[in-house]
Amino acid sequence: MINRRHGLAALAAFSLALAGWGASAQEEKAYSPAALDAAIKAGQPVLIDVTATWCPTCKAQAPILSELAKQPRFKDLVVFKIDFDSQKDALRSLKVQHQSTLIVLKGGAEVGRSVGDTNKASIEALLSRAI
């Protein structure tokens, strides 16, 4: 028979398991040149996701990226979201001309870029270049 102490211990273990589960998702950070430099200096793989709230392609990419984020191999990938309409300086510095642009960096170097891609397999292949 389960007593109160065992029940609380089981609940605590379950809570810790859930906390660990959430840690496998990609880390999303606000973009700034300093934040990007810090991630690069830390040796982290980087995804830069250029989006616009009105963009149907961006909306199609979002669930794909979210699903891929749950894969353990992408757990260290740092995601920087850049708003296409409000962060024009970032767009210029990264030479981005269109929303729905995905850029991956490894060791500070760009190793892949796609524009308008909504194919899960090719987005996964792109992200794999960063790790």
N, C-alpha and C positions, 0 to 999 in steps of 0.2 A: 504494500500500500504506500502511496506517495504522501509524505507529510509536507507541511508547509515549507520547511527548509529545502527539501529536494525540489519542490515546485519552483521556489525562488531561484535556486541554482540553475535549473533548466531554463528558466526565463532569461537569466543573465547570460547563459551560454548562447541562447538563441539570438539575443540582442547583439552580442559580440560577433556572431556569425554574419548577421545582417550588416553590421558596420564594416566588416572586412569585404563583404560582397560589393558594397558601394565604392570601395577604394579601387576596384579594378577598372572603373570608367576613366575616360580621358579627363585630364585636368584642363578646364577652360579658364582663361585669364583675359582680362581687359588688355587690349593692344596698346602698347606704347613702344617707341624705339628702345627705351631703357629696359622694359619688361622682356622684349624680344632678345636683347643683348644678354640679359641675365640668364634666360633659358638656354641660349647658345653656349655661354660660358660654363653653364652647369652640365653641358653635354647632353641635353635633353633633345629628343626628336621633336620637331615642330610641324604643326599644320596651321596654315593661315587660311581662314575661311572668310571670303569676301561675300557678304550677303546684302540683300535689300528686302525690306518688309513686303514690298509689292511684287517681288520676283517669284513667279511660279516655279521656275527651275530651282531656285534656292529652297523653296518649300518642299520640293521633291527630294533634294539632297539631304535635308535635315534628318528625316527618319533613317536614312541609310547610314549617315555618320553616327547617329545615336546607337543604332544596332551594332555597328562595327566597334564602337567605343566599349561595348561590353565584352569584347574578346580580350582575353588575358594578354595576348601579344602586343596590344596597343595600350596597355595600362600606363606606360610612361610617356605617351604622346601628349604634348602640351598643345592645346588648341587656342589660337588667338582669333577672335571674331572681329572683323572690320566691317563697319557699316558703309556701304557704297555711297550713300547720300551725304553722310556727315563727316567722314574721315578722309577728305581729299588729299591731305599731305601724305598720309600713309599710302594711298593709292599711287601717288606720284613716285614715292621713294621705292615702292615695290614693282613699279611699271605695270600696274593693273589697269586695264581699260574697260573691263566688263564685270558686272556682278556675277555671281555663281562661279567665281574663280577659286580654285583650291591650289595652294602652293605647299609643298613639303620641303623641309630643310633637314639636313643631317650634317652634324659637325659645322653648322653655320653656312653650309653651301646649299643652294637650291638643287634638289635632286629630281624634282618633278613638278609639273603644273598642268592643270586641266581647266577648261572653261566650258560650262554648260553640261557637264557630264552627269547623268543620272543613272548610270549602269553600276549596280552594286559591285560586280566583279572588277571592273576597271578602277573604281574608286578604292576598293580594297587593295588592288595592286599598287595604286599610287601611294596609299598610306604605308604599304610595306616597304617602299623605298626609303622611308625615313627611319626605320628601325633596323 
